[in-house]
Amino acid sequence: MKPASMMSESSRTGRRRRTPSTRRLRPYVRFIALSLLAAGLSGCASAPIQEMSDARQTINAARDAGAESEAPGSLGRAESLLTEAQQQLELMNYKRARNDAVEARMQAQKARTLANIVAETRRGMTDAGTENEDIQRADGLLQQSVNLAAQGDMTRALQLAREARRVVRLAR
């Protein structure tokens, strides 16, 4: 072992001696760390522009598919949620605005899906004619589906509409 006079200061104290270059870098490292943290947090709080746009486009697609007549309740709910999202956006409550916009898109998607299924089923019923007992059953299922959609029960409405479509497909 070396005598104490020959040992470096860091060996005697057990601490690493800072060099001038290390001391100069420390403020920069702290600045970089804080900058990365701020950038990460600001990404979470950004305005939900894309979600709002997606919701608007899906609502327009639902209207084009005929959801105003086949699923007015769900389409109206989607429009209300989009309006609420816009208000929350103006209040800079981005999390709530994002949630409302995503929910609006989902409601509009359901309305569009129902409208598309109903339109497809009605075309199939027209092609098959009304004399068929299965077609009459499908028509009843479609009416129930549209009524449930108007009441807001989109899950059951979609189930009945899919069943009506299946019945029509089998009847052809």
C-alpha positions as CSV (number, residue, x, y, z in Angstrom):
1,M,0.0,0.0,0.0
2,K,1.2,3.5,-0.7
3,P,2.0,5.9,2.1
4,A,-0.6,8.6,2.7
5,S,1.6,11.3,1.3
6,M,1.8,9.5,-2.1
7,M,-2.0,8.8,-2.3
8,S,-4.2,11.2,-4.2
9,E,-6.9,13.2,-2.4
10,S,-9.7,11.1,-3.9
11,S,-8.0,7.9,-2.7
12,R,-7.7,9.3,0.9
13,T,-11.3,10.7,1.1
14,G,-13.0,8.1,-0.9
15,R,-14.6,10.8,-3.0
16,R,-14.0,11.5,-6.6
17,R,-12.3,14.8,-7.2
18,R,-14.2,17.1,-9.6
19,T,-12.2,18.4,-12.5
20,P,-12.9,21.9,-13.8
21,S,-14.5,20.5,-16.9
22,T,-17.0,18.4,-14.8
23,R,-18.0,21.5,-12.9
24,R,-18.7,23.4,-16.1
25,L,-20.9,20.7,-17.5
26,R,-23.2,20.3,-14.5
27,P,-25.5,23.3,-15.3
28,Y,-25.8,22.1,-18.9
29,V,-26.8,18.6,-17.8
30,R,-29.4,20.0,-15.4
31,F,-30.7,22.3,-18.2
32,I,-31.0,19.4,-20.6
33,A,-32.8,17.2,-18.1
34,L,-35.3,19.9,-17.2
35,S,-35.8,20.6,-20.9
36,L,-36.6,17.0,-21.7
37,L,-39.0,16.8,-18.7
38,A,-40.8,20.0,-19.8
39,A,-41.1,18.7,-23.4
40,G,-42.5,15.4,-22.2
41,L,-45.1,17.1,-20.0
42,S,-46.1,19.6,-22.7
43,G,-46.8,16.7,-25.1
44,C,-49.4,15.5,-22.7
45,A,-51.2,18.8,-22.5
46,S,-51.3,19.6,-26.2
47,A,-54.6,20.6,-27.8
48,P,-56.5,17.7,-29.3
49,I,-56.6,19.0,-32.8
50,Q,-56.4,15.6,-34.5
51,E,-59.1,14.1,-32.3
52,M,-61.4,17.0,-33.1
53,S,-60.8,16.6,-36.8
54,D,-61.4,12.9,-36.7
55,A,-64.7,13.4,-34.9
56,R,-65.9,16.0,-37.4
57,Q,-65.0,13.8,-40.3
58,T,-66.7,10.7,-38.8
59,I,-69.8,12.8,-38.1
60,N,-69.9,14.0,-41.7
61,A,-69.4,10.4,-42.9
62,A,-72.3,9.3,-40.7
63,R,-74.6,12.0,-42.1
64,D,-73.6,10.9,-45.7
65,A,-74.5,7.3,-44.8
66,G,-78.0,8.4,-43.7
67,A,-77.5,8.3,-39.9
68,E,-79.8,11.3,-39.5
69,S,-82.8,9.1,-40.3
70,E,-81.5,5.7,-39.1
71,A,-79.6,6.6,-35.9
72,P,-80.6,10.2,-35.0
73,G,-80.0,9.6,-31.3
74,S,-76.4,8.5,-31.7
75,L,-75.6,11.1,-34.3
76,G,-77.1,13.8,-32.1
77,R,-75.1,12.6,-29.1
78,A,-71.9,12.7,-31.3
79,E,-72.7,16.3,-32.3
80,S,-73.3,17.3,-28.7
81,L,-70.0,15.7,-27.6
82,L,-68.2,17.5,-30.3
83,T,-69.7,20.8,-29.2
84,E,-68.7,20.1,-25.6
85,A,-65.2,19.2,-26.8
86,Q,-65.0,22.5,-28.6
87,Q,-66.0,24.4,-25.5
88,Q,-63.5,22.5,-23.4
89,L,-60.8,23.3,-26.0
90,E,-61.6,27.0,-25.7
91,L,-61.2,26.7,-21.9
92,M,-57.9,25.0,-22.4
93,N,-59.1,21.8,-20.7
94,Y,-57.4,19.6,-23.2
95,K,-57.8,16.3,-21.5
96,R,-61.6,16.7,-21.3
97,A,-61.7,18.0,-24.8
98,R,-59.8,15.0,-26.1
99,N,-62.0,12.6,-24.2
100,D,-65.2,14.2,-25.6
101,A,-63.8,14.3,-29.1
102,V,-62.9,10.6,-29.0
103,E,-66.3,9.7,-27.6
104,A,-68.0,11.8,-30.3
105,R,-66.1,9.9,-33.0
106,M,-67.1,6.5,-31.5
107,Q,-70.8,7.6,-31.3
108,A,-70.7,8.8,-34.9
109,Q,-68.9,5.5,-36.0
110,K,-71.8,3.5,-34.4
111,A,-74.4,5.7,-36.2
112,R,-72.6,5.3,-39.5
113,T,-72.3,1.5,-39.1
114,L,-76.0,1.2,-38.3
115,A,-76.9,3.4,-41.3
116,N,-74.8,1.4,-43.6
117,I,-76.2,-1.9,-42.4
118,V,-79.8,-0.7,-42.7
119,A,-79.2,0.6,-46.2
120,E,-77.6,-2.6,-47.3
121,T,-80.4,-4.7,-45.8
122,R,-83.1,-2.6,-47.4
123,R,-81.4,-3.0,-50.8
124,G,-81.3,-6.7,-50.3
125,M,-85.0,-6.7,-49.2
126,T,-85.9,-4.8,-52.4
127,D,-84.0,-7.2,-54.5
128,A,-85.7,-10.3,-52.9
129,G,-89.2,-8.9,-52.9
130,T,-91.7,-8.6,-50.0
131,E,-93.5,-11.9,-50.5
132,N,-90.9,-13.8,-48.7
133,E,-91.6,-14.5,-45.0
134,D,-87.9,-14.1,-44.1
135,I,-87.9,-10.6,-45.7
136,Q,-90.9,-9.6,-43.6
137,R,-89.0,-10.9,-40.5
138,A,-86.0,-8.9,-41.5
139,D,-88.1,-5.8,-42.0
140,G,-89.5,-6.2,-38.4
141,L,-86.0,-6.6,-37.1
142,L,-84.9,-3.4,-38.9
143,Q,-87.8,-1.5,-37.5
144,Q,-86.9,-2.6,-34.0
145,S,-83.3,-1.7,-34.6
146,V,-84.1,1.8,-35.7
147,N,-86.4,2.3,-32.7
148,L,-83.7,1.1,-30.3
149,A,-81.2,3.4,-31.9
150,A,-83.6,6.3,-31.4
151,Q,-83.8,5.4,-27.8
152,G,-80.0,5.3,-27.5
153,D,-79.4,1.6,-27.2
154,M,-76.9,1.4,-30.1
155,T,-75.5,-2.0,-29.0
156,R,-78.8,-3.8,-29.3
157,A,-79.7,-1.8,-32.4
158,L,-76.6,-2.9,-34.1
159,Q,-77.2,-6.5,-33.1
160,L,-80.7,-6.5,-34.5
161,A,-79.6,-4.8,-37.7
162,R,-76.9,-7.4,-38.3
163,E,-79.4,-10.1,-37.7
164,A,-81.8,-8.6,-40.2
165,R,-78.9,-8.3,-42.7
166,R,-78.1,-12.0,-42.1
167,V,-81.7,-13.1,-42.6
168,V,-81.9,-11.1,-45.9
169,R,-78.6,-12.7,-47.2
170,L,-79.9,-16.1,-46.4
171,A,-83.3,-15.4,-48.1
172,R,-81.8,-14.5,-51.4
